Structure formats: C-alpha cells, structure tokens
Amino acid sequence: MSEDELRKKIEDIKRGKEERVKGVERKADEFLKRSYIAADGELGEHIDKNKIAQELGYDHHTLNDVLDYLESKGFTSCS
C-alpha cells in the first residue's frame, strides 16, 4: 500500500468515526428530550430507559451507545 493510499484510508476511518459520533450525539439529544418529558422535568424522577429507547426505535446496542455517551459527558449515570 502506498503512502497516499494509507493516508486516504486513515482519513476515511476518521471520517467514519466522526459521522458515527455525530449520530450518537443526535440520538443522545433526542433521548434526553424524551427523558425530560417522561420525568415531567423533575430531577431524580425514575424513567424507563428501555421504554424510551423503544419509542425512539433504538435497539439494545444503540441504547448502550447513547447511555455511554451521556455518561461520558456527565449528563447522566443511568447505564
């Protein structure tokens, strides 16, 4: 593999990772909005994260990605 091909491959990988992170960010934002609605804006209110994920059409893996992202940003500790 040439150096140019290697650079292109690395850029493709970076681009793919950035797109994936942006997708998780969008899904996390929607999850937070739905969680807020479900809790009627009350802090500490229990919410059913699986029910919210189902309403949003998130599978188990997507939900885990969203919860990991939110926890890494300090938004929640619900995972």
A tleap script that builds the chain and sets N, CA, C and O, in Angstrom:
source leaprc.protein.ff14SB
mol = sequence {
  NMET SER GLU ASP GLU LEU ARG LYS LYS ILE
  GLU ASP ILE LYS ARG GLY LYS GLU GLU ARG
  VAL LYS GLY VAL GLU ARG LYS ALA ASP GLU
  PHE LEU LYS ARG SER TYR ILE ALA ALA ASP
  GLY GLU LEU GLY GLU HIE ILE ASP LYS ASN
  LYS ILE ALA GLN GLU LEU GLY TYR ASP HIE
  HIE THR LEU ASN ASP VAL LEU ASP TYR LEU
  GLU SER LYS GLY PHE THR SER CYS CSER
}
set mol.1.N position { 0.854 -1.171 0.000 }
set mol.1.CA position { 0.000 0.000 0.000 }
set mol.1.C position { 0.904 1.239 0.000 }
set mol.1.O position { 1.848 1.333 0.785 }
set mol.2.N position { 0.604 2.165 -0.875 }
set mol.2.CA position { 1.423 3.381 -0.968 }
set mol.2.C position { 1.098 4.326 0.197 }
set mol.2.O position { 0.098 4.156 0.894 }
set mol.3.N position { 1.944 5.294 0.380 }
set mol.3.CA position { 1.739 6.267 1.452 }
set mol.3.C position { 0.457 7.070 1.224 }
set mol.3.O position { -0.274 7.354 2.173 }
set mol.4.N position { 0.181 7.435 -0.032 }
set mol.4.CA position { -1.054 8.163 -0.346 }
set mol.4.C position { -2.291 7.314 -0.058 }
set mol.4.O position { -3.281 7.813 0.477 }
set mol.5.N position { -2.230 6.040 -0.411 }
set mol.5.CA position { -3.349 5.137 -0.137 }
set mol.5.C position { -3.565 4.994 1.363 }
set mol.5.O position { -4.703 4.955 1.831 }
set mol.6.N position { -2.481 4.917 2.108 }
set mol.6.CA position { -2.568 4.800 3.559 }
set mol.6.C position { -3.188 6.060 4.162 }
set mol.6.O position { -4.045 5.969 5.041 }
set mol.7.N position { -2.758 7.232 3.695 }
set mol.7.CA position { -3.343 8.494 4.177 }
set mol.7.C position { -4.839 8.550 3.892 }
set mol.7.O position { -5.629 8.950 4.747 }
set mol.8.N position { -5.222 8.144 2.679 }
set mol.8.CA position { -6.643 8.155 2.312 }
set mol.8.C position { -7.435 7.205 3.206 }
set mol.8.O position { -8.533 7.535 3.657 }
set mol.9.N position { -6.883 6.048 3.455 }
set mol.9.CA position { -7.564 5.064 4.308 }
set mol.9.C position { -7.733 5.620 5.728 }
set mol.9.O position { -8.794 5.459 6.333 }
set mol.10.N position { -6.707 6.264 6.253 }
set mol.10.CA position { -6.778 6.855 7.591 }
set mol.10.C position { -7.844 7.957 7.630 }
set mol.10.O position { -8.615 8.041 8.586 }
set mol.11.N position { -7.885 8.790 6.607 }
set mol.11.CA position { -8.898 9.850 6.534 }
set mol.11.C position { -10.306 9.265 6.460 }
set mol.11.O position { -11.230 9.784 7.085 }
set mol.12.N position { -10.468 8.189 5.700 }
set mol.12.CA position { -11.771 7.524 5.611 }
set mol.12.C position { -12.202 6.988 6.968 }
set mol.12.O position { -13.369 7.098 7.344 }
set mol.13.N position { -11.266 6.412 7.695 }
set mol.13.CA position { -11.564 5.876 9.030 }
set mol.13.C position { -11.957 7.013 9.964 }
set mol.13.O position { -12.935 6.899 10.703 }
set mol.14.N position { -11.200 8.111 9.938 }
set mol.14.CA position { -11.513 9.270 10.784 }
set mol.14.C position { -12.892 9.826 10.454 }
set mol.14.O position { -13.677 10.124 11.354 }
set mol.15.N position { -13.184 9.964 9.177 }
set mol.15.CA position { -14.472 10.482 8.736 }
set mol.15.C position { -15.612 9.585 9.208 }
set mol.15.O position { -16.640 10.073 9.677 }
set mol.16.N position { -15.428 8.295 9.085 }
set mol.16.CA position { -16.445 7.347 9.534 }
set mol.16.C position { -16.687 7.439 11.031 }
set mol.16.O position { -17.827 7.380 11.491 }
set mol.17.N position { -15.607 7.583 11.787 }
set mol.17.CA position { -15.731 7.695 13.237 }
set mol.17.C position { -16.451 8.989 13.607 }
set mol.17.O position { -17.317 8.986 14.482 }
set mol.18.N position { -16.102 10.088 12.954 }
set mol.18.CA position { -16.756 11.373 13.222 }
set mol.18.C position { -18.251 11.301 12.917 }
set mol.18.O position { -19.063 11.831 13.675 }
set mol.19.N position { -18.612 10.659 11.830 }
set mol.19.CA position { -20.023 10.517 11.458 }
set mol.19.C position { -20.766 9.678 12.492 }
set mol.19.O position { -21.907 9.981 12.843 }
set mol.20.N position { -20.117 8.625 12.978 }
set mol.20.CA position { -20.738 7.762 13.989 }
set mol.20.C position { -20.970 8.541 15.279 }
set mol.20.O position { -22.039 8.441 15.882 }
set mol.21.N position { -19.977 9.317 15.704 }
set mol.21.CA position { -20.110 10.108 16.927 }
set mol.21.C position { -21.236 11.130 16.775 }
set mol.21.O position { -22.028 11.314 17.700 }
set mol.22.N position { -21.317 11.787 15.635 }
set mol.22.CA position { -22.393 12.754 15.404 }
set mol.22.C position { -23.758 12.078 15.471 }
set mol.22.O position { -24.716 12.649 15.991 }
set mol.23.N position { -23.842 10.863 14.943 }
set mol.23.CA position { -25.099 10.115 15.013 }
set mol.23.C position { -25.482 9.791 16.442 }
set mol.23.O position { -26.647 9.915 16.818 }
set mol.24.N position { -24.517 9.379 17.237 }
set mol.24.CA position { -24.777 9.080 18.646 }
set mol.24.C position { -25.169 10.360 19.380 }
set mol.24.O position { -26.066 10.336 20.223 }
set mol.25.N position { -24.513 11.473 19.073 }
set mol.25.CA position { -24.866 12.755 19.704 }
set mol.25.C position { -26.318 13.132 19.414 }
set mol.25.O position { -27.041 13.560 20.314 }
set mol.26.N position { -26.740 12.975 18.171 }
set mol.26.CA position { -28.136 13.295 17.803 }
set mol.26.C position { -29.109 12.392 18.557 }
set mol.26.O position { -30.130 12.853 19.069 }
set mol.27.N position { -28.785 11.117 18.618 }
set mol.27.CA position { -29.664 10.174 19.314 }
set mol.27.C position { -29.692 10.448 20.813 }
set mol.27.O position { -30.739 10.327 21.449 }
set mol.28.N position { -28.549 10.816 21.376 }
set mol.28.CA position { -28.491 11.145 22.796 }
set mol.28.C position { -29.326 12.384 23.096 }
set mol.28.O position { -30.006 12.439 24.121 }
set mol.29.N position { -29.283 13.366 22.224 }
set mol.29.CA position { -30.070 14.577 22.392 }
set mol.29.C position { -31.560 14.240 22.412 }
set mol.29.O position { -32.300 14.724 23.269 }
set mol.30.N position { -31.988 13.427 21.484 }
set mol.30.CA position { -33.398 13.031 21.428 }
set mol.30.C position { -33.777 12.214 22.665 }
set mol.30.O position { -34.870 12.373 23.209 }
set mol.31.N position { -32.877 11.347 23.101 }
set mol.31.CA position { -33.131 10.535 24.298 }
set mol.31.C position { -33.295 11.444 25.520 }
set mol.31.O position { -34.197 11.234 26.330 }
set mol.32.N position { -32.429 12.451 25.655 }
set mol.32.CA position { -32.535 13.382 26.786 }
set mol.32.C position { -33.850 14.151 26.754 }
set mol.32.O position { -34.487 14.344 27.789 }
set mol.33.N position { -34.253 14.585 25.574 }
set mol.33.CA position { -35.523 15.310 25.450 }
set mol.33.C position { -36.688 14.435 25.888 }
set mol.33.O position { -37.551 14.868 26.651 }
set mol.34.N position { -36.704 13.202 25.398 }
set mol.34.CA position { -37.792 12.286 25.761 }
set mol.34.C position { -37.751 11.944 27.248 }
set mol.34.O position { -38.797 11.792 27.880 }
set mol.35.N position { -36.551 11.823 27.807 }
set mol.35.CA position { -36.411 11.525 29.238 }
set mol.35.C position { -36.960 12.667 30.077 }
set mol.35.O position { -37.647 12.439 31.073 }
set mol.36.N position { -36.660 13.891 29.676 }
set mol.36.CA position { -37.153 15.075 30.383 }
set mol.36.C position { -38.676 15.101 30.366 }
set mol.36.O position { -39.315 15.376 31.382 }
set mol.37.N position { -39.242 14.815 29.214 }
set mol.37.CA position { -40.706 14.781 29.089 }
set mol.37.C position { -41.286 13.686 29.976 }
set mol.37.O position { -42.276 13.905 30.673 }
set mol.38.N position { -40.668 12.503 29.949 }
set mol.38.CA position { -41.158 11.377 30.742 }
set mol.38.C position { -41.101 11.668 32.244 }
set mol.38.O position { -41.948 11.196 33.003 }
set mol.39.N position { -40.115 12.437 32.663 }
set mol.39.CA position { -39.949 12.771 34.086 }
set mol.39.C position { -40.707 14.041 34.468 }
set mol.39.O position { -40.607 14.496 35.608 }
set mol.40.N position { -41.450 14.608 33.550 }
set mol.40.CA position { -42.159 15.873 33.778 }
set mol.40.C position { -41.215 16.950 34.297 }
set mol.40.O position { -41.620 17.811 35.077 }
set mol.41.N position { -39.966 16.902 33.868 }
set mol.41.CA position { -38.988 17.906 34.260 }
set mol.41.C position { -38.501 17.801 35.692 }
set mol.41.O position { -37.772 18.677 36.159 }
set mol.42.N position { -38.884 16.757 36.395 }
set mol.42.CA position { -38.494 16.586 37.796 }
set mol.42.C position { -37.139 15.882 37.894 }
set mol.42.O position { -36.946 14.799 37.341 }
set mol.43.N position { -36.214 16.511 38.599 }
set mol.43.CA position { -34.906 15.887 38.828 }
set mol.43.C position { -35.070 14.671 39.724 }
set mol.43.O position { -35.869 14.683 40.661 }
set mol.44.N position { -34.322 13.637 39.437 }
set mol.44.CA position { -34.346 12.432 40.257 }
set mol.44.C position { -35.524 11.513 39.992 }
set mol.44.O position { -35.636 10.453 40.608 }
set mol.45.N position { -36.395 11.904 39.090 }
set mol.45.CA position { -37.560 11.074 38.750 }
set mol.45.C position { -37.083 9.855 37.968 }
set mol.45.O position { -36.269 9.974 37.053 }
set mol.46.N position { -37.594 8.688 38.334 }
set mol.46.CA position { -37.219 7.457 37.623 }
set mol.46.C position { -37.886 7.440 36.254 }
set mol.46.O position { -39.064 7.768 36.108 }
set mol.47.N position { -37.104 7.052 35.260 }
set mol.47.CA position { -37.662 6.878 33.918 }
set mol.47.C position { -37.320 5.473 33.441 }
set mol.47.O position { -36.348 4.868 33.895 }
set mol.48.N position { -38.115 4.973 32.539 }
set mol.48.CA position { -37.871 3.652 31.953 }
set mol.48.C position { -37.080 3.847 30.661 }
set mol.48.O position { -37.650 4.107 29.602 }
set mol.49.N position { -35.764 3.717 30.767 }
set mol.49.CA position { -34.893 3.970 29.614 }
set mol.49.C position { -35.182 3.011 28.460 }
set mol.49.O position { -35.049 3.390 27.297 }
set mol.50.N position { -35.574 1.783 28.768 }
set mol.50.CA position { -35.873 0.820 27.703 }
set mol.50.C position { -37.144 1.208 26.950 }
set mol.50.O position { -37.231 1.038 25.734 }
set mol.51.N position { -38.126 1.731 27.683 }
set mol.51.CA position { -39.368 2.174 27.038 }
set mol.51.C position { -39.087 3.358 26.120 }
set mol.51.O position { -39.591 3.412 24.998 }
set mol.52.N position { -38.284 4.305 26.597 }
set mol.52.CA position { -37.937 5.465 25.782 }
set mol.52.C position { -37.161 5.028 24.540 }
set mol.52.O position { -37.422 5.508 23.437 }
set mol.53.N position { -36.216 4.124 24.726 }
set mol.53.CA position { -35.439 3.609 23.592 }
set mol.53.C position { -36.360 2.950 22.575 }
set mol.53.O position { -36.198 3.141 21.370 }
set mol.54.N position { -37.319 2.182 23.056 }
set mol.54.CA position { -38.267 1.514 22.153 }
set mol.54.C position { -39.088 2.546 21.382 }
set mol.54.O position { -39.292 2.406 20.176 }
set mol.55.N position { -39.561 3.587 22.083 }
set mol.55.CA position { -40.333 4.637 21.423 }
set mol.55.C position { -39.518 5.327 20.327 }
set mol.55.O position { -40.061 5.730 19.298 }
set mol.56.N position { -38.216 5.458 20.560 }
set mol.56.CA position { -37.336 6.110 19.593 }
set mol.56.C position { -36.843 5.153 18.507 }
set mol.56.O position { -36.209 5.580 17.542 }
set mol.57.N position { -37.130 3.872 18.661 }
set mol.57.CA position { -36.700 2.882 17.679 }
set mol.57.C position { -35.240 2.466 17.840 }
set mol.57.O position { -34.623 1.988 16.888 }
set mol.58.N position { -34.689 2.644 19.034 }
set mol.58.CA position { -33.298 2.280 19.292 }
set mol.58.C position { -33.219 0.820 19.710 }
set mol.58.O position { -33.990 0.364 20.555 }
set mol.59.N position { -32.297 0.100 19.121 }
set mol.59.CA position { -32.061 -1.269 19.571 }
set mol.59.C position { -31.169 -1.232 20.817 }
set mol.59.O position { -30.742 -0.164 21.255 }
set mol.60.N position { -30.899 -2.403 21.373 }
set mol.60.CA position { -30.108 -2.511 22.609 }
set mol.60.C position { -28.722 -1.884 22.451 }
set mol.60.O position { -28.240 -1.201 23.354 }
set mol.61.N position { -28.091 -2.115 21.317 }
set mol.61.CA position { -26.738 -1.593 21.092 }
set mol.61.C position { -26.757 -0.063 20.990 }
set mol.61.O position { -25.880 0.614 21.527 }
set mol.62.N position { -27.755 0.465 20.305 }
set mol.62.CA position { -27.872 1.913 20.180 }
set mol.62.C position { -28.118 2.542 21.543 }
set mol.62.O position { -27.515 3.563 21.873 }
set mol.63.N position { -28.995 1.942 22.333 }
set mol.63.CA position { -29.261 2.455 23.674 }
set mol.63.C position { -27.980 2.469 24.501 }
set mol.63.O position { -27.695 3.451 25.187 }
set mol.64.N position { -27.211 1.392 24.442 }
set mol.64.CA position { -25.948 1.345 25.193 }
set mol.64.C position { -24.988 2.433 24.729 }
set mol.64.O position { -24.331 3.072 25.550 }
set mol.65.N position { -24.903 2.649 23.416 }
set mol.65.CA position { -24.041 3.720 22.889 }
set mol.65.C position { -24.488 5.082 23.408 }
set mol.65.O position { -23.660 5.902 23.806 }
set mol.66.N position { -25.795 5.320 23.403 }
set mol.66.CA position { -26.350 6.593 23.864 }
set mol.66.C position { -26.058 6.783 25.352 }
set mol.66.O position { -25.607 7.851 25.765 }
set mol.67.N position { -26.311 5.756 26.153 }
set mol.67.CA position { -26.081 5.869 27.591 }
set mol.67.C position { -24.601 6.048 27.910 }
set mol.67.O position { -24.248 6.822 28.800 }
set mol.68.N position { -23.744 5.344 27.197 }
set mol.68.CA position { -22.295 5.519 27.386 }
set mol.68.C position { -21.873 6.938 27.045 }
set mol.68.O position { -21.079 7.543 27.766 }
set mol.69.N position { -22.399 7.471 25.954 }
set mol.69.CA position { -22.080 8.830 25.541 }
set mol.69.C position { -22.539 9.832 26.602 }
set mol.69.O position { -21.771 10.702 27.012 }
set mol.70.N position { -23.789 9.709 27.041 }
set mol.70.CA position { -24.323 10.640 28.034 }
set mol.70.C position { -23.535 10.582 29.340 }
set mol.70.O position { -23.271 11.612 29.959 }
set mol.71.N position { -23.169 9.390 29.745 }
set mol.71.CA position { -22.392 9.243 30.973 }
set mol.71.C position { -20.994 9.845 30.805 }
set mol.71.O position { -20.482 10.481 31.726 }
set mol.72.N position { -20.381 9.652 29.649 }
set mol.72.CA position { -19.033 10.194 29.418 }
set mol.72.C position { -19.036 11.719 29.436 }
set mol.72.O position { -18.028 12.342 29.769 }
set mol.73.N position { -20.166 12.316 29.078 }
set mol.73.CA position { -20.287 13.775 29.077 }
set mol.73.C position { -20.787 14.316 30.413 }
set mol.73.O position { -20.900 15.529 30.591 }
set mol.74.N position { -21.086 13.415 31.353 }
set mol.74.CA position { -21.539 13.838 32.681 }
set mol.74.C position { -23.002 14.218 32.747 }
set mol.74.O position { -23.432 14.831 33.724 }
set mol.75.N position { -23.781 13.871 31.731 }
set mol.75.CA position { -25.201 14.207 31.712 }
set mol.75.C position { -26.034 13.283 32.577 }
set mol.75.O position { -27.067 13.685 33.111 }
set mol.76.N position { -25.587 12.050 32.713 }
set mol.76.CA position { -26.380 11.067 33.440 }
set mol.76.C position { -25.474 9.946 33.925 }
set mol.76.O position { -24.341 9.785 33.471 }
set mol.77.N position { -26.005 9.192 34.849 }
set mol.77.CA position { -25.310 7.988 35.301 }
set mol.77.C position { -26.306 6.832 35.301 }
set mol.77.O position { -26.365 6.043 36.244 }
set mol.78.N position { -27.085 6.748 34.226 }
set mol.78.CA position { -28.197 5.792 34.177 }
set mol.78.C position { -27.841 4.463 33.526 }
set mol.78.O position { -28.721 3.613 33.392 }
set mol.79.N position { -26.597 4.243 33.116 }
set mol.79.CA position { -26.296 2.975 32.450 }
set mol.79.C position { -26.101 1.848 33.414 }
set mol.79.O position { -25.841 0.718 32.999 }
savepdb mol mol.pdb
quit
